[in-house]
Amino acid sequence: MKELILVDGYNALNAWPSLHSLRKTNFEHARDKFLEILEEYAALRSIQMIVVFDAHLVRGGQERVEKKAHLTVVFTREHETADRFIERWLGRRPLRTHVWVATGDGVEQAMALGKGACRMPIRELYTQVQSSMVEKKQRLPRDLRDIRLDGRIEDSVRQKLEKMRRGG
């Protein structure tokens, strides 16, 4: 059975601890970083993930979908919240798909349960993502020098590059 996680985008982003300070200074960059994190997590777990962002207040906004290998990003249309999109999607979800809905919204969690999906609090998603990243680091070789560029180039070239980097 396929596994899929539907994420209430802004709900999750606003509760994501590691992006708290970035959200304050550059919200769009925080959103992009959040999507990178989720894309890597989905790829590591070999699952599909749909992240839904509210665009219901965008005047004349059309639904926009961006697809990547393991991650689909949806910006809802005008007058449609992420909650409504998720509810609509669950109403026509693919058969043989185990669906989790990641949100901090209790009403949305109850709706997901009523539609046959499982609920996942944002804190649980965050914990799973963090654990996955730790596992990834543990699988990397202990000596990363052999995969880094500076471990494969001659010292004279490395010194010239360092001089250029420092503006000299």
C-alpha positions in Angstrom: 0.0 0.0 0.0 1.3 3.4 -0.9 1.9 5.9 1.8 1.2 9.6 1.4 1.4 12.6 3.8 -0.8 15.6 3.2 0.6 18.7 5.0 -1.3 21.8 5.9 1.6 24.0 4.7 1.4 27.3 6.6 0.1 25.5 9.7 3.2 23.3 9.7 5.7 26.0 8.6 4.5 28.3 11.4 5.0 25.5 14.0 8.4 24.3 12.6 10.9 25.1 15.4 14.1 25.2 13.3 12.7 27.8 11.0 11.3 30.2 13.7 14.0 32.9 13.3 14.1 32.7 9.5 10.3 33.1 9.3 10.7 36.4 11.1 13.3 37.8 8.7 12.3 36.2 5.3 9.1 34.3 5.2 9.4 33.2 1.5 12.9 31.9 2.1 11.6 30.0 5.2 8.9 28.5 3.0 11.4 27.4 0.4 13.7 25.9 3.1 10.7 24.1 4.6 9.9 22.6 1.2 13.5 21.5 0.7 13.4 19.7 4.1 10.2 18.0 3.3 11.3 17.0 -0.2 14.5 15.4 1.2 12.5 13.6 3.9 10.0 12.2 1.4 12.8 11.0 -0.8 14.6 9.4 2.1 11.4 7.6 3.1 10.3 6.8 -0.5 6.9 8.3 0.2 4.7 10.8 -1.6 3.9 14.1 0.1 1.5 16.9 -0.8 2.0 20.3 0.9 -1.0 22.6 0.6 -0.6 26.4 1.1 -3.6 28.7 1.5 -3.8 31.2 -1.3 -7.5 31.9 -0.7 -6.9 35.6 -0.1 -5.0 36.0 -3.4 -7.3 38.0 -5.6 -8.1 36.1 -8.8 -5.8 33.4 -7.7 -5.9 30.1 -9.6 -4.9 26.8 -8.1 -1.2 26.2 -8.8 0.5 22.8 -8.5 4.2 22.2 -8.6 5.3 18.6 -8.8 8.7 17.1 -8.0 9.7 13.4 -7.6 8.3 12.8 -4.1 6.7 16.2 -3.3 3.7 18.0 -4.7 3.2 21.6 -3.7 -0.3 23.1 -4.0 -1.3 26.7 -3.7 -5.1 26.8 -3.4 -7.3 29.0 -5.5 -9.0 32.1 -4.4 -11.6 31.5 -1.6 -10.3 28.0 -0.9 -8.4 27.3 2.3 -5.8 24.5 2.7 -8.3 22.8 5.0 -11.0 22.8 2.3 -8.5 21.5 -0.3 -7.4 18.7 2.0 -11.0 17.8 2.7 -11.9 17.8 -1.0 -8.7 15.7 -1.8 -9.6 13.1 0.9 -13.1 12.8 -0.7 -11.5 11.5 -3.9 -8.3 10.0 -2.6 -6.7 7.1 -4.5 -7.6 3.6 -3.4 -4.8 1.6 -1.7 -3.2 4.7 -0.4 -2.5 5.1 3.3 -3.0 8.8 4.0 -1.7 10.8 6.9 -2.8 14.5 7.4 -0.2 16.6 9.1 -1.7 19.6 10.9 -1.9 21.3 14.2 -5.6 22.1 13.7 -7.8 19.8 15.8 -10.9 20.3 13.6 -8.9 19.4 10.5 -7.5 16.3 12.3 -11.0 15.2 13.2 -12.2 15.7 9.6 -9.3 13.6 8.4 -10.2 10.8 10.7 -13.8 11.0 9.5 -12.6 10.6 5.9 -10.5 7.5 6.7 -7.1 9.2 7.0 -4.8 9.2 10.0 -3.9 12.3 11.8 -0.3 13.4 12.4 0.4 16.4 14.7 3.0 18.8 13.3 5.3 18.0 16.3 5.3 14.3 15.2 6.1 15.2 11.6 8.9 17.4 12.8 10.3 14.6 15.0 10.1 12.1 12.2 11.9 14.5 9.8 14.7 15.1 12.4 15.1 11.4 13.0 15.4 10.8 9.3 18.1 13.4 9.0 20.1 11.9 11.8 19.8 8.4 10.2 21.0 9.9 6.9 24.1 11.4 8.6 24.9 8.1 10.3 24.9 6.4 6.9 27.4 8.8 5.4 31.1 7.7 5.5 33.0 8.8 8.6 35.7 10.5 6.5 33.9 12.8 4.2 37.1 14.1 2.7 37.0 11.5 0.0 33.7 12.9 -1.4 34.4 16.6 -0.9 36.1 18.5 -3.7 39.0 19.7 -1.6 39.9 16.1 -0.9 40.3 15.3 -4.6 42.3 18.3 -5.8 46.0 19.1 -5.6 47.3 21.3 -2.8 48.5 24.0 -5.3 45.0 24.2 -6.9 43.4 24.3 -3.4 45.6 27.2 -2.4 44.9 29.2 -5.5 41.1 28.7 -5.0 41.4 29.7 -1.4 43.3 32.8 -2.4 40.6 33.7 -5.0 37.9 33.1 -2.4 39.5 35.5 0.0 39.7 38.1 -2.8 43.5 38.0 -3.3 
